[in-house]
Amino acid sequence: MLTVNDIQPHIEKEFGLRLEPLGFQRLAQRRWVRSQKQPIRELFEIATLKGGRYSPAWGFSSGTVPSFRGQTFRRQSTDKNAIMDLVIDPIDITGDVPSQTFRFITGCDTQIPTGQICACAEHFVPLALADFDRVHSLHDFCRFFLERSQLQYRRFLFHNYVQHNLVFGFVLILMGRRDDGLARIKEFCRSRDVDFDDRVLAECIRYASGGLKTD
């Protein structure tokens, strides 16, 4: 009977073969990052779903917005502490688990689904790379973030992602709408019961207030 430890190396091998030659580094189990477009970082990970299934998701760290976890703001200053400021999960658009995802049920399956893992990597890595190719600067990130915010979602809505609500305020500030952006960040802090005058948050706001540099 299979265990998680049996299937894990095969997942990381198939995806690593396609990502690592392109400059991605594996930081943790089923998680890769590429940092060739500073301050932007590109992230790719294999998420776990109910029923022993795995599905890829990818996105960007802007390098400008603090992460918010455990009621704490932290700078995203290194590859290891970067999180997705923009999450792209293909299931959100359809509401259905794509057929290209792969299934694994601990204690039931007896053969590693190598064919499914390979097909999943072959399908999703090119989709992620196409999105990564659209963002080369903070200006690109802001435009792509706003574009994604207008899509119709069937699983997690855009604002179901906590980080998106914080990032939205920073995107507005970066694009010259400082008052609107600050209002969104203040509302985020109010809704999460955290201090708007938090030192890390305040420093990130000051940096973003400098606006976008010319591409």
Buried (B, 14 or more C-beta within 10 A) or exposed (E): EBEEEBBBEBBBEBBBEBBBEEEBEBBEEBBBBBBEBEBBBBBBBBBEEEEBBBBBBBBBBBBBBBBBEEEEBBBBEEBEEBBBBBBBBBBBBEEEBBEBBBBBEEEEBEEBBEEBBBBBBEBBBEBBBEBBEEBEBBBBBBBBBEEBBEEEBEBBEBEEBEBBBBBBBBBBBBBEBBEBBBEBBEEBBEEEEBEBEBEBBBEBBEBBBEEBEEE
